[in-house]
Amino acid sequence: MDKRAQQVFALLSLAVLAVTLAAIVEAGRPPWKAYQRAFYRLAASRERDATRRQRLLREPLEIKQILLPGLGRVDRCPTCHLGVEDPDLADAPHPFRFHPGLEPHRVERFGCTVCHGGQGLATEKTAAHGPVQNWLQPRLPRRYLRASCACCHTEGEIPGVPELGVARQIFATRGCPGCHRLNSFGNTIGPELSDEARRERTPEWLEQHFRDPRSMTPPSPMPDFRFTQPEIEALTLWVLSLTTEPMAAYYRSVPVIPSASEGRRLAARANCLHCHAIQGAAGSLACNLAGMATRRSARYIERQLEEPEPIGTRAAMLAFGFSQPACRAIRAFLEVATAADARTLLDNASALADGGETLVELGRRRTLHFGCVGCHGGDLKGGVKNPNSQGGAVPALIHLADDYTREEAATIIRRGKTPALEDPAKPAPPLYMPSWKKILAEEDIERILAYAWSLRPKESEAW
């Protein structure tokens, strides 16, 4: 080796040594240590007792973490966020400020990322908050933080998050299941939504998608529903909550939020008015539920719902296996129940009827439930654009009876149908009739056709 080569080798060795020493020094003073020093200085400045003040200033600098085996997570957020449970730090600067509203969700039991998102194992701000490559769940923006509530509270209304109820209603009534599958229900024209929160979608992307679907995915068959801004925000919040991530039983310990509207739903599902009445409406086999909340204590009502006992000479009612939150929800409903509620519950139980207007009404509900209106339009009157199909739109079904027999229409529902092309040289229309034979029961098809046949314009209307 000549002298020049030796000099180059020596310089490179020195450079490697310098880089290595710099890395060692940098590793010895990570940013979280600076945060902890700042926090202990802040806490000491607020401490009047000299001994405790000195103890704070001598606190060891260390990684602080919360083990969450029920979630399969480790959260190291408290390494920097040291004052979240101290009310005296309500006016402290971030990241040391007190976190209000933690009473039901203690940090040592729930951690931080189950609500806020982010990478719990990280100890550096950018890596912890995101976005970070290959980490699909960055910290949720404050505006959409409440989406996390629905990851655990999967049923009923959630106090403080009414938008989730709005979004669920939109999904059920605007025909979304006609294209999207959610928790094993719905069709597969569009992407499945069951784990949409874990996909790489930002809130901004979702908002723009609901505002103009084809601006984000140009070949998208999703129609422009002309959602209002509040509806867009509600749908974005809801989609950010959709996850199949497994939760331990502890985190789903309150699956039903005790609200009057949830109690109404549970009462309808249990068909309470088969035996009971409300202000004279419905059954007569058991006690009238009107005013029950004023005649009996809340504890008595909830105990009867949870573990029914005989009342006087009457036999006990059936045990429906209601959870304690469900019992509280039904009791809340009984406090406000009216005869109008009774009529609504009876309508919901009318699935046992089998003809006339009842069958038509059941068919109308099925077109909402299974998403027919998403393509065929409100009241099945059409209007949803479908480029390069004959007519340029999905056909209305109000004239279905003029073009097909019931059996022919039923066959189309079972097998599906591809629309005829306006121009064979252009791409196929994005919307098509999928096969529903594995999703719709025969009685559902019968009900939907009864509703479609009822929409046929009378001769006077046609002229």
Secondary structure, DSSP 8 states (H G I E B T S, - for coil): --HHHHHHHHHHHHHHHHHHHHHHHHHHS-HHHHHHHHHHHHHHHT---HHHHHHHHT-------EEETTTTEEE-GGGT---TT-GGGTT--TTS---TT-TTS-HHHHTTHHHH-S-TT--SHHHHHS-BTTB------GGGGGGGHHHH--BS--TT-HHHHHHHHHHHHTTGGGT--BTTBS-SSS---TTGGGSS--HHHHHHHHH-HHHHSTT---------HHHHHHHHHHHTT-------GGGGS--B---HHHHHHHHHHTTGGGT-EETTEE--SS-B-TTHHHHS-HHHHHHHHHS----TTS---------HHHHHHHHHHHHH--HHHHHHHHHHTGGG--SHHHHHHHHHHHHHHTTHHHHH-GGG----B-TTBTTSB---STTHHHH--HHHHHHHHHH-B---BS-TTS---S--B---TTTS-HHHHHHHHHHHHHTS--HHHH-
